[in-house]
Amino acid sequence: MKAMIFAAGLGTRLRPLTNDRPKALVEVNGMPLLEINIRRLIHFGVREIIINTHHFAEKIEAFLDSRDRFGIRIVTSHEVEKPLETGGGLKKAAWFFDDGQPFIVCNADILSSIDVKKMYDTHLQSDAIATYAIQQRDTSRYMLHDTEGVLCGWMNTKTKHVRMGRLAADTHMYSFSCFHVIHPEMLKTALEADFFSMIDWYLAICGTHKIMGYRHDDDLWCDVGKPETLVEAEELVKQLVF
């Protein structure tokens, strides 16, 4: 299996920890976030990974070299002028996914006990062009799904802004968990812009392409975006299998 890890973010919310390193190399229990996610992907059978970089990109390269690239094929996709967001980052790295097989996508700063292989196998049994992880978790922005779990839209509960891409008689709200399994055919539907998010991409095509939510309500999940979330992350990592 192949995978992509998003690691190009500036990490401004994690300052001062990111004053001298990229967010992906902030440590939890002595291990960089990037390493935790790489080791998790390897545990689930991934053997080729592309990582997008921008902020302190040279430090990510040096880190990968210091670990002998974890004994697998790991390459980087450097975003020179500015981070291209998640969707734009995947669009730029599309060349890597040339074997016709679905691939995994995740964020370096998201930690979870989700069974990625189980999610991958679930995707293979569907006719969806993409499957992404969702949870019943409190947030202000929700993905909207029909009764079959198909993506229909998105809603911000604070601003009351709603974006619909597919009609549905009834919708259910779930939190986006930032883990994906994507068929390479989806890469042909990328937006014309260079800078856009995965959610923008999904909402743009969900009216014509089936995109499924994969529920993992019982799994641990943490967005390591602020210094105060590091304590939660430390407890979560103790329960992960590598």
C-alpha positions as CSV (number, residue, x, y, z in Angstrom):
1,M,0.0,0.0,0.0
2,K,0.9,3.6,-0.6
3,A,0.1,6.6,1.6
4,M,0.5,10.4,1.9
5,I,1.1,12.3,5.1
6,F,0.3,16.0,5.2
7,A,3.2,17.8,7.0
8,A,3.5,21.2,5.3
9,G,1.6,23.2,7.9
10,L,3.3,26.2,9.6
11,G,2.2,25.1,13.1
12,T,1.5,28.6,14.3
13,R,-0.8,27.4,17.1
14,L,2.0,25.3,18.5
15,R,4.5,28.1,19.0
16,P,6.9,28.4,20.6
17,L,7.5,24.7,20.0
18,T,7.5,25.3,16.2
19,N,9.9,28.3,16.3
20,D,12.8,26.0,15.4
21,R,11.1,22.9,13.9
22,P,8.1,21.9,11.7
23,K,4.9,20.9,13.5
24,A,5.5,17.3,12.2
25,L,8.6,17.1,14.3
26,V,7.1,18.2,17.6
27,E,7.5,15.3,20.0
28,V,5.0,13.4,22.0
29,N,6.5,11.1,24.6
30,G,9.9,11.6,23.0
31,M,8.7,10.6,19.5
32,P,8.0,13.1,16.7
33,L,4.4,13.2,15.4
34,L,5.6,12.3,11.9
35,E,7.4,9.2,13.2
36,I,4.3,8.1,15.1
37,N,2.2,8.3,12.0
38,I,4.9,6.6,9.8
39,R,5.3,3.7,12.2
40,R,1.5,3.4,12.4
41,L,1.2,3.2,8.6
42,I,4.0,0.7,8.4
43,H,2.2,-1.4,11.1
44,F,-0.9,-1.5,8.8
45,G,1.0,-2.6,5.7
46,V,2.1,0.7,4.0
47,R,5.4,0.4,2.2
48,E,5.6,3.6,0.2
49,I,4.9,7.1,1.6
50,I,5.0,10.6,0.2
51,I,5.2,13.5,2.6
52,N,4.5,17.1,1.7
53,T,6.8,19.7,3.2
54,H,7.2,23.5,3.4
55,H,8.1,24.9,6.8
56,F,11.6,23.7,7.9
57,A,11.5,21.2,5.0
58,E,15.2,20.5,5.3
59,K,14.7,19.4,8.9
60,I,12.1,16.8,7.8
61,E,14.6,15.5,5.2
62,A,17.3,15.3,7.7
63,F,15.1,13.5,10.2
64,L,14.0,10.9,7.6
65,D,17.6,10.3,6.6
66,S,18.6,9.9,10.3
67,R,16.0,7.1,10.5
68,D,17.2,5.5,7.2
69,R,13.7,6.4,5.9
70,F,12.3,3.7,8.2
71,G,13.4,1.0,5.8
72,I,10.7,1.7,3.2
73,R,10.3,4.1,0.2
74,I,9.7,7.6,1.6
75,V,9.8,10.7,-0.7
76,T,8.8,14.3,-0.2
77,S,6.8,16.8,-2.2
78,H,8.1,20.2,-1.4
79,E,5.7,23.2,-1.6
80,V,8.1,26.1,-2.1
81,E,6.2,29.3,-2.0
82,K,3.4,28.4,0.5
83,P,1.6,25.3,1.8
84,L,-1.0,24.3,-0.8
85,E,-3.5,23.1,1.8
86,T,-4.5,19.4,2.0
87,G,-6.3,19.1,-1.4
88,G,-3.7,21.2,-3.2
89,G,-0.9,19.1,-1.6
90,L,-2.5,15.9,-2.8
91,K,-3.0,17.3,-6.3
92,K,0.7,18.2,-6.5
93,A,1.7,14.7,-5.2
94,A,-0.6,12.8,-7.6
95,W,2.3,11.5,-9.7
96,F,3.2,9.2,-6.8
97,F,0.0,7.2,-7.0
98,D,0.7,5.5,-10.3
99,D,-0.2,1.8,-9.5
100,G,-4.0,2.1,-9.9
101,Q,-4.5,1.0,-6.2
102,P,-6.4,2.9,-3.5
103,F,-4.1,4.8,-1.1
104,I,-4.2,6.2,2.5
105,V,-4.0,9.8,3.4
106,C,-3.5,11.3,6.9
107,N,-2.2,14.4,8.7
108,A,1.0,14.4,10.6
109,D,-0.6,16.3,13.5
110,I,-3.6,14.0,14.0
111,L,-3.2,11.0,16.3
112,S,-5.7,8.2,16.5
113,S,-6.1,4.5,17.4
114,I,-8.1,4.0,14.2
115,D,-7.5,0.7,12.4
116,V,-6.4,2.1,9.0
117,K,-6.3,-1.4,7.5
118,K,-9.8,-2.1,8.5
119,M,-10.9,1.2,7.0
120,Y,-8.9,0.4,3.8
121,D,-10.6,-3.0,3.5
122,T,-14.0,-1.5,4.0
123,H,-13.3,0.9,1.2
124,L,-12.4,-1.9,-1.1
125,Q,-15.8,-3.5,-0.5
126,S,-17.6,-0.4,-1.6
127,D,-18.0,1.4,-4.9
128,A,-17.0,4.8,-3.5
129,I,-14.3,6.9,-5.1
130,A,-13.1,7.9,-1.6
131,T,-13.8,6.9,2.0
132,Y,-12.9,9.1,5.0
133,A,-13.1,8.6,8.7
134,I,-15.8,10.3,10.8
135,Q,-16.8,10.2,14.4
136,Q,-19.6,11.4,16.7
137,R,-17.5,14.1,18.3
138,D,-18.2,17.7,19.4
139,T,-17.0,20.3,16.9
140,S,-18.3,23.4,15.2
141,R,-17.9,22.1,11.7
142,Y,-19.7,18.9,10.6
143,M,-19.8,16.7,7.6
144,L,-23.3,15.8,6.5
145,H,-24.2,12.3,5.4
146,D,-27.4,10.6,4.3
147,T,-28.8,7.5,6.0
148,E,-26.5,5.3,3.9
149,G,-23.3,7.1,5.0
150,V,-22.8,9.0,1.7
151,L,-21.4,12.5,1.9
152,C,-24.0,15.2,1.1
153,G,-22.6,18.4,2.5
154,W,-20.9,20.4,5.3
155,M,-22.1,22.8,8.0
156,N,-20.6,25.3,10.4
157,T,-22.8,25.4,13.5
158,K,-21.3,28.8,14.6
159,T,-21.9,30.7,11.4
160,K,-24.9,28.6,10.3
161,H,-23.1,28.3,6.9
162,V,-24.2,25.1,5.0
163,R,-22.7,23.8,1.8
164,M,-24.6,21.0,0.0
165,G,-23.3,18.8,-2.8
166,R,-25.9,16.1,-3.0
167,L,-29.6,16.1,-2.2
168,A,-30.8,14.0,0.8
169,A,-34.1,13.6,2.5
170,D,-32.4,13.3,5.9
171,T,-28.8,14.1,7.0
172,H,-26.7,13.1,9.9
173,M,-23.8,15.2,11.4
174,Y,-20.3,13.7,12.0
175,S,-16.9,15.1,12.8
176,F,-14.2,14.8,10.2
177,S,-11.2,12.7,11.4
178,C,-8.6,13.5,8.7
179,F,-8.0,9.9,7.6
180,H,-8.8,8.9,4.0
181,V,-8.7,6.0,1.6
182,I,-8.8,7.3,-2.0
183,H,-9.0,5.6,-5.3
184,P,-6.6,7.2,-7.8
185,E,-9.5,7.9,-10.2
186,M,-10.4,10.7,-7.8
187,L,-7.1,12.5,-8.7
188,K,-8.6,13.2,-12.2
189,T,-11.3,15.3,-10.6
190,A,-8.9,17.7,-8.8
191,L,-10.0,21.4,-8.7
192,E,-8.3,23.8,-11.1
193,A,-6.9,25.9,-8.3
194,D,-3.6,25.0,-6.7
195,F,-4.7,25.9,-3.1
196,F,-7.7,24.1,-1.7
197,S,-8.7,21.7,1.1
198,M,-9.7,18.0,0.9
199,I,-13.2,19.1,2.2
200,D,-13.5,21.6,-0.7
201,W,-12.6,18.8,-3.1
202,Y,-15.0,16.4,-1.6
203,L,-17.9,18.9,-1.6
204,A,-17.1,19.8,-5.2
205,I,-17.5,16.3,-6.5
206,C,-19.9,14.5,-4.1
207,G,-22.8,15.3,-6.3
208,T,-21.4,13.1,-9.1
209,H,-19.1,10.7,-7.2
210,K,-19.8,8.5,-4.2
211,I,-17.8,9.5,-1.1
212,M,-18.4,7.4,2.0
213,G,-17.9,8.1,5.7
214,Y,-16.3,5.5,7.8
215,R,-17.4,5.6,11.4
216,H,-14.9,4.9,14.1
217,D,-16.7,6.2,17.2
218,D,-14.9,3.9,19.6
219,D,-11.4,5.0,18.6
220,L,-9.2,7.5,20.4
221,W,-8.5,10.7,18.4
222,C,-6.5,13.9,19.0
223,D,-5.7,17.0,17.0
224,V,-2.3,18.0,18.3
225,G,-2.7,21.6,17.2
226,K,-2.1,23.5,20.5
227,P,0.3,23.1,23.3
228,E,-2.5,22.3,25.7
229,T,-3.4,19.2,23.6
230,L,0.0,17.6,24.2
231,V,-1.0,16.1,27.5
232,E,-4.0,14.4,25.8
233,A,-1.7,13.2,23.0
234,E,0.8,11.8,25.5
235,E,-1.9,9.6,27.0
236,L,-3.2,8.5,23.6
237,V,0.2,7.5,22.3
238,K,0.6,5.1,25.3
239,Q,-2.3,3.1,23.9
240,L,-1.2,3.0,20.3
241,V,0.1,-0.2,18.6
242,F,3.1,0.2,16.3
